[in-house]
Amino acid sequence: MPSDAMNEQQLTHFNAQGQAHMVDVGEKNLTHRIAIAEGRITMQPRTLEKILQGDHKKGDVLGIARIAGIMAAKKTADLIPLCHPLALTKVDIALTPHLETASVHCQVSVETRGQTGVEMEALTAVNITLLTIYDMCKAIDKGMCMESIRLLLKSGGKSGEWTRT
């Protein structure tokens, strides 16, 4: 766990009575916000070969997964109860196949100009991108594993920049 963990701030999604609430960001300044998250999915080598050959019967696995991830970033507030709906200005999803580990690495960068950060949008996009790969390939490989899903960077806002070390 990063050194800035629990002791620096209280959990913000609970009011003084301990009830869940949506944080009021109305008085915060508009700033350029960026979040980068990553994850990967491992699979059997033949599954990755099928994806890369482009002859999967369901179509372009990585292209469809990329679109699903973009859609998920835009719908994060519909999925995570206390997230604010945000006007995203950029969602970039990079999918990198690795033959030596029979895996696909996913890195998502999300940006907005707003009053709250986009960490949840980046993490949601990574998860849904990887889940889409799983969904499209589960008929041939039910043992795929999604792992190492994590935030790499966030910038903007009062708390400034945070980078995973």
CORWOJO-V553994 format. One record per residue. PHI is phi in degrees with one decimal (999 if undefined). PSI is psi in degrees with one decimal (none if undefined). OMEGA is omega as a letter, one per 20 degrees, with the letter a starting at -180 (none if undefined). Layout:
PHI & PSI & OMEGA
PHI & PSI & OMEGA
This chain:
999 & 133.7 & a
-57.8 & 155.2 & a
-64.4 & -20.9 & a
-86.3 & 19.4 & a
-55.9 & -129.5 & a
-72.5 & -26.5 & a
-79.0 & -14.5 & a
-78.6 & -38.3 & a
-137.9 & 157.5 & r
-83.2 & 159.6 & r
-65.5 & 130.5 & a
-89.9 & -11.8 & a
-90.7 & 16.3 & r
-126.8 & 136.9 & r
-83.5 & -176.3 & a
-61.1 & -25.6 & r
-88.5 & 1.5 & r
83.3 & 11.8 & r
-92.3 & 144.0 & r
-65.0 & 139.7 & r
-152.8 & 160.5 & r
-83.8 & 127.1 & a
-62.6 & 136.6 & r
-82.0 & 112.4 & r
-106.2 & 9.5 & a
-58.6 & -30.5 & a
-94.0 & -3.4 & a
-74.4 & 151.0 & r
-74.5 & 148.1 & r
-72.4 & 125.1 & r
-138.1 & 161.3 & r
-74.0 & 120.9 & a
-115.5 & 135.8 & r
-134.1 & 141.5 & r
-138.9 & 139.4 & r
-125.3 & 129.4 & r
-131.2 & 162.2 & r
-145.4 & 167.3 & r
-173.7 & 174.9 & r
-148.1 & 159.5 & r
-124.5 & 128.6 & r
-103.2 & 153.4 & a
-156.1 & 176.8 & r
-69.4 & 146.5 & r
-54.8 & -37.7 & a
-67.1 & -28.1 & r
-67.8 & -45.8 & r
-64.0 & -40.1 & r
-58.1 & -43.8 & r
-62.4 & -42.7 & r
-60.4 & -46.7 & a
-71.4 & -29.5 & r
-68.8 & -22.7 & r
76.2 & 13.2 & a
-108.1 & 22.0 & r
-63.1 & 136.1 & a
-64.4 & -19.7 & r
-88.9 & -5.7 & r
111.2 & -159.2 & a
-73.4 & 94.8 & a
-57.5 & -50.8 & a
-69.5 & -37.0 & r
-64.7 & -43.2 & r
-68.6 & -39.3 & r
-62.6 & -39.7 & r
-61.7 & -46.1 & r
-62.7 & -42.1 & r
-60.6 & -40.9 & r
-64.3 & -40.9 & r
-63.3 & -45.2 & r
-60.6 & -40.7 & a
-64.6 & -42.1 & r
-57.6 & -41.5 & a
-70.7 & -22.3 & a
-106.5 & 12.1 & a
-55.4 & -42.9 & a
-63.9 & -22.2 & r
-79.9 & -18.0 & a
-103.1 & -36.1 & a
-105.8 & 112.7 & a
-52.4 & -38.1 & a
-103.9 & 11.1 & r
-78.1 & 145.0 & r
-82.5 & 141.9 & r
-68.4 & 131.7 & a
-123.2 & 148.1 & r
-90.3 & 97.0 & a
-74.9 & 141.0 & r
-102.2 & -17.3 & a
-160.3 & 136.6 & r
-135.0 & 118.3 & r
-122.2 & 126.3 & a
-121.0 & 118.9 & r
-107.0 & 123.8 & r
-113.9 & 121.4 & a
-121.6 & 110.7 & r
-73.7 & 143.1 & r
-125.9 & 104.7 & a
-62.7 & -38.7 & a
-66.0 & -25.5 & r
-114.5 & 5.9 & a
46.1 & 58.9 & a
-145.1 & 165.4 & r
-124.9 & 122.9 & r
-90.5 & 136.3 & r
-120.0 & 126.2 & r
-125.5 & 129.3 & a
-120.7 & 133.7 & r
-119.8 & 128.3 & a
-126.3 & 139.8 & r
-135.0 & 153.1 & r
-156.3 & 169.2 & r
-119.0 & 105.6 & a
-160.7 & -165.0 & a
-105.5 & -0.4 & r
-147.8 & 158.5 & a
-77.1 & 172.4 & a
-117.1 & 24.0 & r
-60.6 & -44.8 & a
-66.5 & -34.5 & r
-65.8 & -41.7 & r
-66.1 & -44.7 & a
-67.0 & -38.4 & r
-64.2 & -42.9 & r
-61.5 & -42.1 & r
-60.0 & -49.7 & a
-59.6 & -46.9 & a
-71.3 & -34.3 & r
-60.1 & -48.6 & a
-68.4 & -38.7 & r
-63.0 & -34.3 & r
-67.5 & -40.7 & r
-59.9 & -45.2 & r
-58.5 & -49.3 & a
-58.9 & -41.9 & a
-73.1 & -22.1 & a
-114.7 & 0.1 & a
-62.6 & -24.5 & r
-65.1 & -27.6 & a
-107.9 & -11.3 & a
-157.5 & 86.8 & r
-76.3 & -11.2 & a
-89.6 & 8.9 & r
-58.5 & 151.1 & a
-134.2 & 125.6 & r
-92.0 & 133.7 & a
-152.5 & 168.2 & r
54.1 & 38.6 & r
-81.2 & 121.2 & a
-163.1 & 158.5 & r
-80.2 & 134.2 & r
-102.6 & -35.1 & a
-157.1 & 144.5 & r
-140.9 & 140.9 & r
-142.4 & 158.7 & a
101.2 & 160.1 & r
82.9 & -178.7 & a
-63.1 & -35.6 & a
-80.0 & -6.0 & r
74.6 & -142.4 & a
-101.3 & 141.3 & r
-130.1 & 131.5 & r
-129.6 & 134.6 & r
-65.0 & 134.1 & r
-105.7 & none & none
